[in-house]
């Protein structure tokens, strides 16, 4: 007997917020963040798009929830108690490794503060910075700056055209920089190889170290 008009698909009877989030991360991992729409997510779950709004009221709410869900496997608390410089460096390294293993993860997190799994990592960074002697406002501001810089750096590695690997993308960019008019951009041409980074990890570590040096000026 055919289903009556208006009857929800069978898949909707087992739908839950967790199922929606799991499917959202699955779509992002397979197709990328730009491919994640409410319609695409509904197709992934084999449900009507309108059914999703029972669990996430908007696309932005979905992205915020996914950002927090993405952090479920990242816990920076293990570094609290280490010497503060070493702790921040280890945290930055852990974040990069974790996000690079999750397609568009840094792009999803950039500009978002999550209050679920994300809170434990904010707490960990604050604990390290306050333990280093930073004043309350300095610790809060430095935490924001640290997270913003880290997500931005990793997002820059992930944000490539098509499926081009970061190293291939940067090698092509180096060729373009070297081909720029040397009379107008002499420094760009001369430093093309350095600007595009001989080693992505070392460039990241260099920037993180300079961030930590800046934070060190606030310790008491």
C-alpha positions as protocol buffer text, in pm:
chain_id: "A"
residue {
  index: 1
  type: UNK
  ca { x: 0 y: 0 z: 0 }
}
residue {
  index: 2
  type: UNK
  ca { x: 154 y: 335 z: -101 }
}
residue {
  index: 3
  type: UNK
  ca { x: 231 y: 587 z: 171 }
}
residue {
  index: 4
  type: UNK
  ca { x: -25 y: 861 z: 226 }
}
residue {
  index: 5
  type: UNK
  ca { x: 67 y: 1207 z: 105 }
}
residue {
  index: 6
  type: UNK
  ca { x: 241 y: 1397 z: 381 }
}
residue {
  index: 7
  type: UNK
  ca { x: 357 y: 1091 z: 570 }
}
residue {
  index: 8
  type: UNK
  ca { x: 726 y: 1138 z: 661 }
}
residue {
  index: 9
  type: UNK
  ca { x: 980 y: 903 z: 505 }
}
residue {
  index: 10
  type: UNK
  ca { x: 1060 y: 604 z: 722 }
}
residue {
  index: 11
  type: UNK
  ca { x: 1411 y: 738 z: 784 }
}
residue {
  index: 12
  type: UNK
  ca { x: 1265 y: 1037 z: 967 }
}
residue {
  index: 13
  type: UNK
  ca { x: 1124 y: 824 z: 1244 }
}
residue {
  index: 14
  type: UNK
  ca { x: 1477 y: 745 z: 1363 }
}
residue {
  index: 15
  type: UNK
  ca { x: 1612 y: 1094 z: 1310 }
}
residue {
  index: 16
  type: UNK
  ca { x: 1791 y: 1264 z: 1601 }
}
residue {
  index: 17
  type: UNK
  ca { x: 2015 y: 1564 z: 1657 }
}
residue {
  index: 18
  type: UNK
  ca { x: 2318 y: 1337 z: 1684 }
}
residue {
  index: 19
  type: UNK
  ca { x: 2228 y: 1166 z: 1356 }
}
residue {
  index: 20
  type: UNK
  ca { x: 2204 y: 1508 z: 1190 }
}
residue {
  index: 21
  type: UNK
  ca { x: 2545 y: 1614 z: 1323 }
}
residue {
  index: 22
  type: UNK
  ca { x: 2709 y: 1284 z: 1229 }
}
residue {
  index: 23
  type: UNK
  ca { x: 2573 y: 1319 z: 876 }
}
residue {
  index: 24
  type: UNK
  ca { x: 2687 y: 1680 z: 855 }
}
residue {
  index: 25
  type: UNK
  ca { x: 3043 y: 1587 z: 945 }
}
residue {
  index: 26
  type: UNK
  ca { x: 3028 y: 1298 z: 701 }
}
residue {
  index: 27
  type: UNK
  ca { x: 2925 y: 1527 z: 415 }
}
residue {
  index: 28
  type: UNK
  ca { x: 3193 y: 1779 z: 507 }
}
residue {
  index: 29
  type: UNK
  ca { x: 3461 y: 1511 z: 526 }
}
residue {
  index: 30
  type: UNK
  ca { x: 3365 y: 1365 z: 190 }
}
residue {
  index: 31
  type: UNK
  ca { x: 3259 y: 1670 z: -13 }
}
residue {
  index: 32
  type: UNK
  ca { x: 3394 y: 1972 z: 175 }
}
residue {
  index: 33
  type: UNK
  ca { x: 3238 y: 2252 z: 377 }
}
residue {
  index: 34
  type: UNK
  ca { x: 3109 y: 2442 z: 73 }
}
residue {
  index: 35
  type: UNK
  ca { x: 2900 y: 2142 z: -29 }
}
residue {
  index: 36
  type: UNK
  ca { x: 2722 y: 2130 z: 306 }
}
residue {
  index: 37
  type: UNK
  ca { x: 2371 y: 2270 z: 266 }
}
residue {
  index: 38
  type: UNK
  ca { x: 2047 y: 2181 z: 440 }
}
residue {
  index: 39
  type: UNK
  ca { x: 1922 y: 2024 z: 119 }
}
residue {
  index: 40
  type: UNK
  ca { x: 2240 y: 1820 z: 77 }
}
residue {
  index: 41
  type: UNK
  ca { x: 2224 y: 1710 z: 439 }
}
residue {
  index: 42
  type: UNK
  ca { x: 1862 y: 1603 z: 400 }
}
residue {
  index: 43
  type: UNK
  ca { x: 1956 y: 1396 z: 96 }
}
residue {
  index: 44
  type: UNK
  ca { x: 2235 y: 1232 z: 294 }
}
residue {
  index: 45
  type: UNK
  ca { x: 1985 y: 1130 z: 561 }
}
residue {
  index: 46
  type: UNK
  ca { x: 1708 y: 1050 z: 312 }
}
residue {
  index: 47
  type: UNK
  ca { x: 1467 y: 1285 z: 485 }
}
residue {
  index: 48
  type: UNK
  ca { x: 1285 y: 1605 z: 397 }
}
residue {
  index: 49
  type: UNK
  ca { x: 1486 y: 1925 z: 448 }
}
residue {
  index: 50
  type: UNK
  ca { x: 1211 y: 2069 z: 667 }
}
residue {
  index: 51
  type: UNK
  ca { x: 1259 y: 1784 z: 914 }
}
residue {
  index: 52
  type: UNK
  ca { x: 1610 y: 1903 z: 993 }
}
residue {
  index: 53
  type: UNK
  ca { x: 1485 y: 2226 z: 1145 }
}
residue {
  index: 54
  type: UNK
  ca { x: 1348 y: 2034 z: 1443 }
}
residue {
  index: 55
  type: UNK
  ca { x: 1709 y: 1974 z: 1544 }
}
residue {
  index: 56
  type: UNK
  ca { x: 1898 y: 2275 z: 1400 }
}
residue {
  index: 57
  type: UNK
  ca { x: 1695 y: 2595 z: 1348 }
}
residue {
  index: 58
  type: UNK
  ca { x: 1919 y: 2739 z: 1076 }
}
residue {
  index: 59
  type: UNK
  ca { x: 2225 y: 2674 z: 862 }
}
residue {
  index: 60
  type: UNK
  ca { x: 2437 y: 2886 z: 1096 }
}
residue {
  index: 61
  type: UNK
  ca { x: 2309 y: 2689 z: 1396 }
}
residue {
  index: 62
  type: UNK
  ca { x: 2406 y: 2371 z: 1213 }
}
residue {
  index: 63
  type: UNK
  ca { x: 2758 y: 2498 z: 1148 }
}
residue {
  index: 64
  type: UNK
  ca { x: 2797 y: 2605 z: 1510 }
}
residue {
  index: 65
  type: UNK
  ca { x: 2686 y: 2265 z: 1633 }
}
residue {
  index: 66
  type: UNK
  ca { x: 2916 y: 2090 z: 1387 }
}
residue {
  index: 67
  type: UNK
  ca { x: 3208 y: 2306 z: 1498 }
}
residue {
  index: 68
  type: UNK
  ca { x: 3158 y: 2188 z: 1853 }
}
residue {
  index: 69
  type: UNK
  ca { x: 3103 y: 1827 z: 1750 }
}
residue {
  index: 70
  type: UNK
  ca { x: 3425 y: 1841 z: 1550 }
}
residue {
  index: 71
  type: UNK
  ca { x: 3614 y: 1916 z: 1872 }
}
residue {
  index: 72
  type: UNK
  ca { x: 3488 y: 1606 z: 2051 }
}
residue {
  index: 73
  type: UNK
  ca { x: 3817 y: 1427 z: 1997 }
}
residue {
  index: 74
  type: UNK
  ca { x: 4048 y: 1715 z: 2087 }
}
residue {
  index: 75
  type: UNK
  ca { x: 4139 y: 1769 z: 2453 }
}
residue {
  index: 76
  type: UNK
  ca { x: 4421 y: 2011 z: 2528 }
}
residue {
  index: 77
  type: UNK
  ca { x: 4390 y: 1960 z: 2902 }
}
residue {
  index: 78
  type: UNK
  ca { x: 4670 y: 1704 z: 2907 }
}
residue {
  index: 79
  type: UNK
  ca { x: 4920 y: 1988 z: 2858 }
}
residue {
  index: 80
  type: UNK
  ca { x: 4806 y: 2190 z: 3159 }
}
residue {
  index: 81
  type: UNK
  ca { x: 5077 y: 2169 z: 3424 }
}
residue {
  index: 82
  type: UNK
  ca { x: 5365 y: 2164 z: 3176 }
}
residue {
  index: 83
  type: UNK
  ca { x: 5593 y: 2470 z: 3158 }
}
residue {
  index: 84
  type: UNK
  ca { x: 5372 y: 2730 z: 2996 }
}
residue {
  index: 85
  type: UNK
  ca { x: 5578 y: 2787 z: 2680 }
}
residue {
  index: 86
  type: UNK
  ca { x: 5603 y: 2413 z: 2616 }
}
residue {
  index: 87
  type: UNK
  ca { x: 5233 y: 2373 z: 2690 }
}
residue {
  index: 88
  type: UNK
  ca { x: 5125 y: 2636 z: 2435 }
}
residue {
  index: 89
  type: UNK
  ca { x: 5359 y: 2497 z: 2170 }
}
residue {
  index: 90
  type: UNK
  ca { x: 5227 y: 2145 z: 2228 }
}
residue {
  index: 91
  type: UNK
  ca { x: 4868 y: 2269 z: 2216 }
}
residue {
  index: 92
  type: UNK
  ca { x: 4929 y: 2450 z: 1887 }
}
residue {
  index: 93
  type: UNK
  ca { x: 5091 y: 2140 z: 1741 }
}
residue {
  index: 94
  type: UNK
  ca { x: 4804 y: 1919 z: 1855 }
}
residue {
  index: 95
  type: UNK
  ca { x: 4544 y: 2153 z: 1706 }
}
residue {
  index: 96
  type: UNK
  ca { x: 4718 y: 2160 z: 1367 }
}
residue {
  index: 97
  type: UNK
  ca { x: 4757 y: 1782 z: 1350 }
}
residue {
  index: 98
  type: UNK
  ca { x: 4397 y: 1727 z: 1457 }
}
residue {
  index: 99
  type: UNK
  ca { x: 4243 y: 1975 z: 1213 }
}
residue {
  index: 100
  type: UNK
  ca { x: 4456 y: 1881 z: 913 }
}
residue {
  index: 101
  type: UNK
  ca { x: 4316 y: 1529 z: 949 }
}
residue {
  index: 102
  type: UNK
  ca { x: 3962 y: 1671 z: 917 }
}
residue {
  index: 103
  type: UNK
  ca { x: 3877 y: 1833 z: 588 }
}
residue {
  index: 104
  type: UNK
  ca { x: 3792 y: 2204 z: 622 }
}
residue {
  index: 105
  type: UNK
  ca { x: 3801 y: 2167 z: 1001 }
}
residue {
  index: 106
  type: UNK
  ca { x: 3983 y: 2496 z: 1061 }
}
residue {
  index: 107
  type: UNK
  ca { x: 3754 y: 2681 z: 821 }
}
residue {
  index: 108
  type: UNK
  ca { x: 3455 y: 2555 z: 1015 }
}
residue {
  index: 109
  type: UNK
  ca { x: 3600 y: 2665 z: 1349 }
}
residue {
  index: 110
  type: UNK
  ca { x: 3735 y: 3005 z: 1239 }
}
residue {
  index: 111
  type: UNK
  ca { x: 3533 y: 3283 z: 1398 }
}
residue {
  index: 112
  type: UNK
  ca { x: 3324 y: 3048 z: 1613 }
}
residue {
  index: 113
  type: UNK
  ca { x: 3341 y: 2998 z: 1989 }
}
residue {
  index: 114
  type: UNK
  ca { x: 3175 y: 2674 z: 2089 }
}
residue {
  index: 115
  type: UNK
  ca { x: 3037 y: 2616 z: 2437 }
}
residue {
  index: 116
  type: UNK
  ca { x: 3032 y: 2239 z: 2446 }
}
residue {
  index: 117
  type: UNK
  ca { x: 3349 y: 2042 z: 2379 }
}
residue {
  index: 118
  type: UNK
  ca { x: 3519 y: 2368 z: 2291 }
}
residue {
  index: 119
  type: UNK
  ca { x: 3496 y: 2499 z: 2648 }
}
residue {
  index: 120
  type: UNK
  ca { x: 3739 y: 2243 z: 2784 }
}
residue {
  index: 121
  type: UNK
  ca { x: 4004 y: 2365 z: 2541 }
}
residue {
  index: 122
  type: UNK
  ca { x: 3941 y: 2732 z: 2621 }
}
residue {
  index: 123
  type: UNK
  ca { x: 3966 y: 2639 z: 2988 }
}
residue {
  index: 124
  type: UNK
  ca { x: 4297 y: 2463 z: 2925 }
}
residue {
  index: 125
  type: UNK
  ca { x: 4455 y: 2759 z: 2745 }
}
residue {
  index: 126
  type: UNK
  ca { x: 4329 y: 3001 z: 3011 }
}
residue {
  index: 127
  type: UNK
  ca { x: 4471 y: 2781 z: 3285 }
}
residue {
  index: 128
  type: UNK
  ca { x: 4813 y: 2779 z: 3117 }
}
residue {
  index: 129
  type: UNK
  ca { x: 4816 y: 3155 z: 3062 }
}
residue {
  index: 130
  type: UNK
  ca { x: 4697 y: 3245 z: 3411 }
}
residue {
  index: 131
  type: UNK
  ca { x: 4948 y: 3000 z: 3551 }
}
residue {
  index: 132
  type: UNK
  ca { x: 5217 y: 3185 z: 3355 }
}
residue {
  index: 133
  type: UNK
  ca { x: 5126 y: 3501 z: 3544 }
}
residue {
  index: 134
  type: UNK
  ca { x: 4911 y: 3687 z: 3291 }
}
residue {
  index: 135
  type: UNK
  ca { x: 4657 y: 3930 z: 3430 }
}
residue {
  index: 136
  type: UNK
  ca { x: 4295 y: 3828 z: 3383 }
}
residue {
  index: 137
  type: UNK
  ca { x: 4225 y: 4052 z: 3083 }
}
residue {
  index: 138
  type: UNK
  ca { x: 4558 y: 3967 z: 2921 }
}
residue {
  index: 139
  type: UNK
  ca { x: 4491 y: 3595 z: 2961 }
}
residue {
  index: 140
  type: UNK
  ca { x: 4146 y: 3631 z: 2803 }
}
residue {
  index: 141
  type: UNK
  ca { x: 4271 y: 3844 z: 2514 }
}
residue {
  index: 142
  type: UNK
  ca { x: 4572 y: 3620 z: 2455 }
}
residue {
  index: 143
  type: UNK
  ca { x: 4349 y: 3312 z: 2446 }
}
residue {
  index: 144
  type: UNK
  ca { x: 4133 y: 3474 z: 2180 }
}
residue {
  index: 145
  type: UNK
  ca { x: 4435 y: 3583 z: 1978 }
}
residue {
  index: 146
  type: UNK
  ca { x: 4603 y: 3246 z: 2009 }
}
residue {
  index: 147
  type: UNK
  ca { x: 4296 y: 3053 z: 1892 }
}
residue {
  index: 148
  type: UNK
  ca { x: 4221 y: 3298 z: 1610 }
}
residue {
  index: 149
  type: UNK
  ca { x: 4578 y: 3283 z: 1482 }
}
residue {
  index: 150
  type: UNK
  ca { x: 4599 y: 2903 z: 1505 }
}
residue {
  index: 151
  type: UNK
  ca { x: 4271 y: 2843 z: 1322 }
}
residue {
  index: 152
  type: UNK
  ca { x: 4368 y: 3098 z: 1057 }
}
residue {
  index: 153
  type: UNK
  ca { x: 4706 y: 2938 z: 996 }
}
residue {
  index: 154
  type: UNK
  ca { x: 4560 y: 2591 z: 960 }
}
residue {
  index: 155
  type: UNK
  ca { x: 4272 y: 2718 z: 746 }
}
residue {
  index: 156
  type: UNK
  ca { x: 4528 y: 2870 z: 510 }
}
residue {
  index: 157
  type: UNK
  ca { x: 4677 y: 2522 z: 464 }
}
residue {
  index: 158
  type: UNK
  ca { x: 4336 y: 2368 z: 403 }
}
residue {
  index: 159
  type: UNK
  ca { x: 4194 y: 2639 z: 178 }
}
residue {
  index: 160
  type: UNK
  ca { x: 4322 y: 2526 z: -162 }
}
residue {
  index: 161
  type: UNK
  ca { x: 4157 y: 2529 z: -499 }
}
residue {
  index: 162
  type: UNK
  ca { x: 4004 y: 2197 z: -595 }
}
residue {
  index: 163
  type: UNK
  ca { x: 4191 y: 1891 z: -473 }
}
residue {
  index: 164
  type: UNK
  ca { x: 4538 y: 2042 z: -513 }
}
residue {
  index: 165
  type: UNK
  ca { x: 4771 y: 1935 z: -235 }
}
residue {
  index: 166
  type: UNK
  ca { x: 4911 y: 2224 z: -26 }
}
residue {
  index: 167
  type: UNK
  ca { x: 5268 y: 2162 z: -142 }
}
residue {
  index: 168
  type: UNK
  ca { x: 5165 y: 2153 z: -509 }
}
residue {
  index: 169
  type: UNK
  ca { x: 4963 y: 2469 z: -464 }
}
residue {
  index: 170
  type: UNK
  ca { x: 5254 y: 2652 z: -303 }
}
residue {
  index: 171
  type: UNK
  ca { x: 5502 y: 2533 z: -567 }
}
residue {
  index: 172
  type: UNK
  ca { x: 5276 y: 2678 z: -837 }
}
residue {
  index: 173
  type: UNK
  ca { x: 5241 y: 2997 z: -637 }
}
residue {
  index: 174
  type: UNK
  ca { x: 5620 y: 3023 z: -609 }
}
residue {
  index: 175
  type: UNK
  ca { x: 5646 y: 3004 z: -989 }
}
residue {
  index: 176
  type: UNK
  ca { x: 5396 y: 3288 z: -1023 }
}
residue {
  index: 177
  type: UNK
  ca { x: 5578 y: 3502 z: -768 }
}
residue {
  index: 178
  type: UNK
  ca { x: 5911 y: 3450 z: -940 }
}
residue {
  index: 179
  type: UNK
  ca { x: 5749 y: 3558 z: -1267 }
}
residue {
  index: 180
  type: UNK
  ca { x: 5626 y: 3888 z: -1122 }
}
residue {
  index: 181
  type: UNK
  ca { x: 5787 y: 4210 z: -1259 }
}
residue {
  index: 182
  type: UNK
  ca { x: 6116 y: 4233 z: -1067 }
}
residue {
  index: 183
  type: UNK
  ca { x: 6134 y: 4610 z: -1110 }
}
residue {
  index: 184
  type: UNK
  ca { x: 5807 y: 4657 z: -920 }
}
residue {
  index: 185
  type: UNK
  ca { x: 5829 y: 4366 z: -676 }
}
residue {
  index: 186
  type: UNK
  ca { x: 6199 y: 4293 z: -623 }
}
residue {
  index: 187
  type: UNK
  ca { x: 6157 y: 4154 z: -272 }
}
residue {
  index: 188
  type: UNK
  ca { x: 5868 y: 3931 z: -370 }
}
residue {
  index: 189
  type: UNK
  ca { x: 6063 y: 3783 z: -661 }
}
residue {
  index: 190
  type: UNK
  ca { x: 6379 y: 3733 z: -457 }
}
residue {
  index: 191
  type: UNK
  ca { x: 6199 y: 3571 z: -164 }
}
residue {
  index: 192
  type: UNK
  ca { x: 5944 y: 3370 z: -363 }
}
residue {
  index: 193
  type: UNK
  ca { x: 6070 y: 3038 z: -232 }
}
residue {
  index: 194
  type: UNK
  ca { x: 6072 y: 3155 z: 130 }
}
residue {
  index: 195
  type: UNK
  ca { x: 5727 y: 3316 z: 102 }
}
residue {
  index: 196
  type: UNK
  ca { x: 5577 y: 2988 z: -10 }
}
residue {
  index: 197
  type: UNK
  ca { x: 5746 y: 2798 z: 269 }
}
residue {
  index: 198
  type: UNK
  ca { x: 6005 y: 2522 z: 223 }
}
residue {
  index: 199
  type: UNK
  ca { x: 5828 y: 2327 z: 496 }
}
residue {
  index: 200
  type: UNK
  ca { x: 5471 y: 2390 z: 606 }
}
residue {
  index: 201
  type: UNK
  ca { x: 5523 y: 2252 z: 955 }
}
residue {
  index: 202
  type: UNK
  ca { x: 5835 y: 2461 z: 1019 }
}
residue {
  index: 203
  type: UNK
  ca { x: 5660 y: 2775 z: 897 }
}
residue {
  index: 204
  type: UNK
  ca { x: 5375 y: 2702 z: 1134 }
}
residue {
  index: 205
  type: UNK
  ca { x: 5613 y: 2639 z: 1425 }
}
residue {
  index: 206
  type: UNK
  ca { x: 5795 y: 2966 z: 1348 }
}
residue {
  index: 207
  type: UNK
  ca { x: 5472 y: 3167 z: 1366 }
}
residue {
  index: 208
  type: UNK
  ca { x: 5355 y: 2992 z: 1683 }
}
residue {
  index: 209
  type: UNK
  ca { x: 5691 y: 3061 z: 1848 }
}
residue {
  index: 210
  type: UNK
  ca { x: 5659 y: 3432 z: 1769 }
}
residue {
  index: 211
  type: UNK
  ca { x: 5308 y: 3432 z: 1917 }
}
residue {
  index: 212
  type: UNK
  ca { x: 5444 y: 3276 z: 2233 }
}
residue {
  index: 213
  type: UNK
  ca { x: 5727 y: 3532 z: 2243 }
}
residue {
  index: 214
  type: UNK
  ca { x: 5466 y: 3805 z: 2234 }
}
residue {
  index: 215
  type: UNK
  ca { x: 5265 y: 3646 z: 2513 }
}
residue {
  index: 216
  type: UNK
  ca { x: 5585 y: 3622 z: 2719 }
}
residue {
  index: 217
  type: UNK
  ca { x: 5599 y: 4002 z: 2741 }
}
residue {
  index: 218
  type: UNK
  ca { x: 5277 y: 3990 z: 2945 }
}
residue {
  index: 219
  type: UNK
  ca { x: 5399 y: 3747 z: 3210 }
}
residue {
  index: 220
  type: UNK
  ca { x: 5470 y: 3876 z: 3561 }
}
